[in-house]
Amino acid sequence: MKLKYNDIKFEIKKLGLTQEQVADILGITTNTLNYRIKQDKPTIHWAMYGIANYYGKDNNLEIKE
């Protein structure tokens, strides 16, 4: 299964979190978070999927089987 957020930064704001909080949850720096978002690799999308499921709903997500 492949999933991809259309806009991860929007998802973070929608959840009421800051980039600093998300970086802390992931155990990385804010700079590393932004780097991973820019890389657009699947791991950051899966990490956001987990965070979104824990903190709220995710309707900014595209899932392909």
C-alpha atoms as one frame of an Amber mdcrd trajectory, in Angstrom:
protein
   0.000   0.000   0.000   1.267   3.470  -0.844   0.098   6.543   1.005   0.966
  10.170   0.478  -0.098  13.395   2.124  -0.800  16.227  -0.269   0.642  18.735
   2.204   2.368  17.519   5.368   2.834  21.007   6.799  -0.912  21.625   6.432
  -1.602  18.332   8.196   0.628  19.366  11.099  -1.234  22.679  11.482  -4.624
  20.973  11.134  -3.735  18.664  14.013  -2.969  21.692  16.174   0.689  20.784
  16.415   3.818  22.745  15.599   6.694  21.480  13.507   8.795  21.570  16.681
   6.330  19.256  18.455   6.236  16.813  15.535  10.033  16.810  15.333  10.187
  16.081  19.063   7.675  13.227  18.701   9.835  11.746  15.931  13.055  12.320
  17.880  14.584  14.560  15.225  15.366  18.255  14.833  13.037  20.688  13.099
  15.630  21.084  10.326  15.662  17.321   9.791  11.857  17.263   9.718  11.802
  19.947   7.022  14.516  18.092   5.093  12.481  14.876   5.194   9.340  16.714
   4.113  11.238  18.182   1.138  12.647  14.743   0.247   9.056  13.457   0.040
  10.057   9.858   0.785   7.474   7.334   2.008   8.853   7.186   5.567   7.756
  10.743   6.424   4.271  10.059   5.061   3.976   6.909   7.174   5.231   8.791
  10.240   2.617  11.516   9.678  -0.026   8.833   9.188   0.767   7.477  12.647
   0.773  10.937  14.218  -2.484  11.904  12.487  -4.171   8.701  13.642  -3.069
   9.370  17.211  -3.925  13.095  17.328  -6.909  13.316  14.956  -8.372  12.488
  11.572  -6.545  12.680   8.265  -8.431  13.771   5.159  -5.353  15.225   3.436
  -4.232  11.712   2.524  -4.148   9.755  -0.712  -3.931   5.967  -0.435  -3.163
   3.700  -3.401  -3.360  -0.071  -3.195
